[in-house]
Amino acid sequence: MNFEVITLSSLLFLVTGVSSLGRVFTNVEGKKIEAEFVSATATEVVLKLKKNSRTYSFKIEKLSKDDVEFIVEKRKELALEAEKEAEEAERKAILKAMSRGAKKVVEFVEENEGKKIGDGECWTLANEAYKDSGLSRPGSDLRVWGRVVDWKTEDFLPGDILELKATRFSNGQKSAAEHTAIVMKRGEKKGQMTVYHQNWGAPGKKVSKMRFDLNEITAGEAIVYRYGRR
């Protein structure tokens, strides 16, 4: 939508009060107008005037310092909201593509963040999540949870299980001889993930969150499993 860019001076009127939705904007000449913030770019702001309920676009450089700071903060808020909406949309799309069992694994872990599950061992969290979700491992090996995911070509999905084996990372992270974690979110690049796990570092034997980047592995091994046929 295009808006006519006008000067604040041409729409000057006396301000006697400010509505709950409005703000008194002041230009560099000290002239004021009451309006509601609609949107903004780096150079222009769109305002809905209280005087006539019409929408206009103003040059930000013509406004007071306080107004400029207000607009900068509003742009940050809107950008954050848009980012959250995009993340939620992506999350819903991912969950829709997941199996019912994997969804229940994710729900179990999220509901137990900050709690100690079972004996607090890392493996126990994944095992209890599987049991609660009605899932079973595809064999007798306690560290195999499904088919192996080729993380270099496939995206991670929430509910995938990460197995680390004496793994060291270039950022200083290192696992025990065996460590189990549940993938909750993929990162921006392949190999990056956010997991929930327990029995790691300061949180101790409570479910906590951590990020890993498998591209940074310098020693050991990392295997990602997905519930289903091997």
N, C-alpha and C positions, 0 to 999 in steps of 0.2 A: 504494500500500500504506500502511495506517495503522499507526503504532507508538504504543504506550503511552508517554506522557511521564512519566518517573520521575526521582527525585532520585538523585544519586550516592551519598548516604549510605545509602540503603536497599539498595545492592548492594555495600557495603564489604567488601573482603577484603584479606589481607596479600599484598603483592607481593614476590616473592623474585627475580624475573628477568623479562626482557622477551623475547618471542618475536620472530622475524624479521619477522612481519607485524603484531605488536601494538605498542601504546604505552601507557605509564602515564599515565592522565589524572588530574588532581587538581582537586578543586573548591575553591571559595573558602575552605572551612573546613579545607583541607589533607588531606582524605580522598582516598585513591587507589584506582584500579581499572585493571586492564589490559584493553584492548580493541582491536579492529581498526576503523579508520575505514571507514565504508561510504559515507555521503553527508552532505550538509548543506544547509540553507537559510540565510537570513540570521539566523534566530533559534534554530534547533534543529540538532543533529547526531545522526546515526544511527550507533550503534556496535554491533559484534558482540562480546559479552563472551567473554573466554577462559574464564572460570569455568564457564559453562554453554552456550556457543555460541549463545545466544539474542540476538536483535537488539532494541535498545531505542532510543528517542529521548530525548535530553537537552536541556535548555535551555542554550544556549551561555553565557548570562549568568551561569550558576552555576559555570562552569569558571574555571581559573586564567588569568592573562594569557598565559602561554606556550602553553596549550592553545588559547586563542582565536586567537592568531597562527598556530598550526599549522593550525587549521581554515580560517582565511582563505586561507592559502597553498594548502591542498588544494582549496578551491573554485576558486581561480584556475587551478590545474593541470587540474581537471576541465573548467572552462569552455574552456580552451585546447584540450584534447583533443577536446571536443565540436565546437569551431569547425573544427579540422583534419579531423575525420571528416565534417562537413557539406561542407567545401570539396572533400574527396576524392570524396564522393558526387556533388557537382555536376559535378566534373571528369569523372568516369566517364560521367555522363549526357550531358554535352556531347560527349565523345569518341565516344560511341556514335552520336550524331546526325551526326557529321562524316563526310565522304567519306574513303575510304582514303588518297587522295593528300594531303589536308589533314593527316591524322594523321601521315603520314610527314614532312611539312614541319615540324611541331611537334617530332617526335623528332629530326630533323636539327639544328634550332636548339638544343634542350636539350642535345644531346650535344656541341655546339661552344661552349657558353658559356665565355667567357674566352679563346677562341682567335681568331686572325686567319684569316678565310676569304678565299681568293683574294688579291686586291690590297688587301683591307681596306676597299674602298669600300662604302657602305651598300647600293647596288643589288646588288652582288655576292653578299651574303648571301642575299637573296631568290632571286636567279637560281640560285645553287648549290643552295639548298634545293629549288627546283622541279626542277632537273635530277636531283638525287639521288632525288627522289620520283617521277620519271617523268612530270612534268607539263609542259605547254607553255602559253605565253601565247596568248590567243585573238585573235591578230593580230600585226601587225608593230610596233606601238607598244611599246617596251621598258618603259614605265611603266604599262601596263595589264595586270592580272593575272587578270581575270575580270569578273564582273558587279559593278556598283557597289552597295554596301550603303548603304541609307538609315539612317545611324546614329541619326537622330532618332526612328525608329520600330522599328528592328530591333536586336537584341542582337548584339554582336560574338561571333565564334567564334574559338577558337585556329586559327591558320593563315591568317586574313585578312591581307591586305597593306595597310599604311597608306602613302599617298603624301602627303608634305607639300610644299607649294610656297611658299617664302619665307614661312613661317608664323610668326606671333608670338602668344604667349600672355600673358595678363595677369599670370602669375606670373614673367615674365622669360624663359621658354624661347623660343628662336627657332631656326628651321631654316635650312639653306642654301636656295639657289634650288630645289633638289629634294632630298628626303631620303626614303629607303625604310626601312620597319621592318615587322616581323612581329608581329602581335597574338598574345599568348600567353594573355591572361586579360582578361575584361571586368571593369569596376568595379562599384560598388554602384549607380551611376546611369548612365543612357544617356549615351554620349559619353565615358565614362571607360574607360581601358584600361591594361594593362601590356604593353609591347612588348619585344622583343629587337631590337637593331640594332647596327651598328658605324659607326665614323667619326663619333662624336659626343662632344664634351667630353673629360674627363680619361681615360677608358678608351682613347681613341684608336681605332686600327683593330683593336679586339678586340670580340667579341660581348659586349654588356652589356645590362642591364635598365634600363628607364625607364618612368615613368608619364606619361600624357597625359590631359588633359581637353579634348575638342574644344569643350566649352561655353565655354572660356576663350579661344578664338581671337579676337584683335583685328585681325589682318591676315593676308593670304595665304589659302591654301586647304588643306583636308584632304580626301582622297578615300580611302575604304576599299573594297577589292576582295575578292571571294570567288571561289575557283576554281570554274569552271563556265561555262555559257553567259552571255554578256553580256546 
